Amino acid sequence: MALITLTSDIGQKDYLVGAVKGQLAQINPAFNVMDISHELSPFNYPQAAYVCRNAIRHFPPYTHHIILVNLFEKKPEQLLLAFHNDQYLLCADNGLLTMILEGRPEMVIGLPLDKTSVKNTLYCVGVMGRAIQKLVDGDSLLSIGTPDPSFTEKNHLRPVFADSWIEGQIIFIDAFENVIVNITREEFEEKEKEEASASFSNAMK
């Protein structure tokens, strides 16, 4: 049966996480729902992208990842269902998808919304859950919504490089106060090599 993960910025202090799971159980009581995090900071796209990207890659192929982050930053016209590296991602059309994937997905469809319905979190979860059920029933991805729609794209944060420095940004601080920045080890080591080579060349002059 479908394995579903939940990631959100809605917190754990009220009923909403439980109601989300109840909504999915109404669609199919056999859904296997797992939490990633519900404590993401609202409007913090780099943090959400970092958490989702690093969690998703550890799940089995064909897991369905529901990402409820910044659902209503703008009036929703559609939700997105993407397939990339054997994973399904369902999220708002707010640019987060391309930040998580660090590029465009292999396939993406737009999930249409009922214009007469009240657009709240539980409504969006219902749309996503029914799309997952259609996939479980064997429907093709392209038949569930609008194939290859126009959607919002945002670039993931990249460090800035100059001759003798790198400027990065803090994107996450974990529970042990480890600070995660947007500079990879490979980028740092490559810059270090360039600096060492430049220093050697100057010394030989």
Phi and psi in degrees as a GROMACS rama.xvg file:
@    title "Ramachandran Plot"
@    xaxis  label "Phi"
@    yaxis  label "Psi"
@TYPE xy
-61.8932  130.932  ALA-2
-94.2732  125.22  LEU-3
-124.456  132.53  ILE-4
-106.614  152.658  THR-5
-121.891  128.265  LEU-6
-133.059  132.723  THR-7
-155.234  172.876  SER-8
-114.169  24.2664  ASP-9
-93.4148  -5.37402  ILE-10
75.3021  -179.171  GLY-11
-122.736  9.70071  GLN-12
-85.5267  -14.8387  LYS-13
-124.665  -159.077  ASP-14
-84.8376  -9.33115  TYR-15
-66.1459  -40.367  LEU-16
-61.156  -43.9352  VAL-17
-62.3188  -39.1726  GLY-18
-66.7742  -37.3852  ALA-19
-59.0185  -46.5203  VAL-20
-66.1904  -35.739  LYS-21
-64.7636  -39.4379  GLY-22
-61.1651  -42.8728  GLN-23
-67.3543  -36.9849  LEU-24
-66.3609  -31.7165  ALA-25
-65.2395  -35.5682  GLN-26
-71.5178  -43.8959  ILE-27
-157.987  108.153  ASN-28
-61.5782  -16.0792  PRO-29
-87.867  -3.97239  ALA-30
-55.9893  135.037  PHE-31
-99.2059  104.509  ASN-32
-105.122  128.124  VAL-33
-124.417  140.052  MET-34
-87.6456  138.12  ASP-35
-98.7611  -60.1262  ILE-36
-162.365  146.427  SER-37
-123.145  16.0227  HIS-38
-114.232  23.001  GLU-39
-66.7921  147.414  LEU-40
-75.0401  130.158  SER-41
-57.2085  138.599  PRO-42
69.0375  6.73473  PHE-43
-94.6678  82.5632  ASN-44
-62.4977  -44.1354  TYR-45
-59.2368  -40.7075  PRO-46
-63.745  -46.9683  GLN-47
-61.4577  -42.4032  ALA-48
-63.9453  -41.8274  ALA-49
-62.3043  -48.3301  TYR-50
-63.9988  -48.1524  VAL-51
-63.7279  -47.3658  CYS-52
-58.5557  -44.0085  ARG-53
-78.8025  -21.9514  ASN-54
-82.6783  -44.4903  ALA-55
-58.6421  -37.9945  ILE-56
-67.7126  -9.86611  ARG-57
-96.919  -1.04356  HIS-58
-94.3187  155.943  PHE-59
-62.2822  157.419  PRO-60
-55.6249  146.423  PRO-61
69.3103  23.3188  TYR-62
-72.8489  147.876  THR-63
-106.478  121.873  HIS-64
-109.99  108.744  HIS-65
-91.2167  122.504  ILE-66
-119.45  106.494  ILE-67
-103.804  74.2315  LEU-68
-126.501  125.87  VAL-69
51.7887  47.8554  ASN-70
-62.5792  -31.3706  LEU-71
-124.325  33.4614  PHE-72
-61.1165  -34.5241  GLU-73
-135.582  163.252  LYS-74
-60.3016  120.912  LYS-75
-73.3497  130.357  PRO-76
-103.126  -23.9605  GLU-77
-159.765  162.911  GLN-78
-109.876  164.042  LEU-79
-115.174  140.233  LEU-80
-124.916  114.911  LEU-81
-117.662  152.126  ALA-82
-124.044  124.292  PHE-83
-154.267  129.989  HIS-84
50.4244  43.9686  ASN-85
65.3757  24.1573  ASP-86
-126.804  145.106  GLN-87
-99.924  133.337  TYR-88
-124.036  131.86  LEU-89
-123.648  125.942  LEU-90
-159.063  176.93  CYS-91
-73.0758  160.028  ALA-92
-88.4063  73.8623  ASP-93
-130.145  8.08935  ASN-94
97.4089  -12.9077  GLY-95
-65.8419  -32.4725  LEU-96
-55.7724  -49.9958  LEU-97
-71.7901  -24.5099  THR-98
-70.8474  -39.1296  MET-99
-63.8977  -46.8984  ILE-100
-84.2899  -9.56894  LEU-101
56.4615  38.6  GLU-102
158.496  -173.131  GLY-103
-80.7198  146.67  ARG-104
-74.0523  161.374  PRO-105
-62.4066  -42.8282  GLU-106
-141.467  142.699  MET-107
-145.925  141.466  VAL-108
-129.389  153.267  ILE-109
-93.7893  129.918  GLY-110
-93.4262  113.258  LEU-111
-68.3963  149.778  PRO-112
-113.155  143.957  LEU-113
-70.857  119.231  ASP-114
-64.4352  -21.8051  LYS-115
-91.8732  -8.39065  THR-116
-87.8522  151.901  SER-117
-73.1515  125.014  VAL-118
-90.0846  94.6935  LYS-119
-125.495  -178.935  ASN-120
-59.9539  -44.5348  THR-121
-68.3927  -34.3359  LEU-122
-61.8564  -45.9381  TYR-123
-62.9398  -40.5713  CYS-124
-61.9305  -38.8157  VAL-125
-61.6007  -43.036  GLY-126
-61.6793  -45.1882  VAL-127
-65.8654  -43.7229  MET-128
-63.6779  -39.278  GLY-129
-69.2899  -33.0014  ARG-130
-64.8526  -41.1488  ALA-131
-62.959  -41.4283  ILE-132
-61.8847  -37.8664  GLN-133
-63.7508  -38.6156  LYS-134
-64.5376  -41.3579  LEU-135
-61.4399  -37.2131  VAL-136
-74.7158  -6.77869  ASP-137
101.028  4.93248  GLY-138
-67.2032  147.302  ASP-139
-74.2927  150.541  SER-140
-56.7019  -41.9358  LEU-141
-69.0993  -16.8769  LEU-142
-89.8047  -6.81053  SER-143
-85.6342  -27.4922  ILE-144
-155.363  -149.448  GLY-145
-92.9029  111.955  THR-146
-66.163  141.601  PRO-147
48.1979  56.4929  ASP-148
-78.5205  166.888  PRO-149
-73.0823  132.16  SER-150
-146.773  162.167  PHE-151
-73.0977  134.845  THR-152
-123.913  138.251  GLU-153
-131.545  142.624  LYS-154
-82.7264  141.336  ASN-155
-70.4332  155.345  HIS-156
-66.6257  130.746  LEU-157
-119.008  146.241  ARG-158
-71.0145  160.542  PRO-159
-106.317  130.524  VAL-160
-111.227  138.563  PHE-161
-131.163  -175.022  ALA-162
-59.3457  -39.8329  ASP-163
-129.005  14.8422  SER-164
-154.74  162.006  TRP-165
-126.074  132.38  ILE-166
-109.116  117.437  GLU-167
-119.724  -179.595  GLY-168
-132.612  145.048  GLN-169
-74.6271  126.174  ILE-170
-111.977  -15.3804  ILE-171
-164.471  141.683  PHE-172
-124.727  117.645  ILE-173
-81.8997  -178.778  ASP-174
-64.3101  -19.621  ALA-175
-97.7581  11.3099  PHE-176
64.8263  24.5889  GLU-177
-73.3359  132.152  ASN-178
-98.6894  123.723  VAL-179
-101.806  126.813  ILE-180
-116.333  169.902  VAL-181
-94.0154  28.1781  ASN-182
-110.997  118.879  ILE-183
-79.0283  160.61  THR-184
-59.0193  -41.3515  ARG-185
-62.385  -42.274  GLU-186
-64.6751  -41.628  GLU-187
-64.54  -46.396  PHE-188
-66.6472  -35.7956  GLU-189
-64.8862  -42.0645  GLU-190
-64.8082  -38.2655  LYS-191
-62.2137  -41.7404  GLU-192
-63.7288  -42.4394  LYS-193
-61.2542  -41.6103  GLU-194
-66.676  -40.6444  GLU-195
-64.682  -40.9447  ALA-196
-65.9522  -40.3947  SER-197
-66.2164  -40.0459  ALA-198
-64.9057  -39.9767  SER-199
-65.1197  -43.268  PHE-200
-62.3597  -41.2964  SER-201
-66.0068  -36.006  ASN-202
-69.1958  -27.4185  ALA-203
-82.2023  -11.9318  MET-204
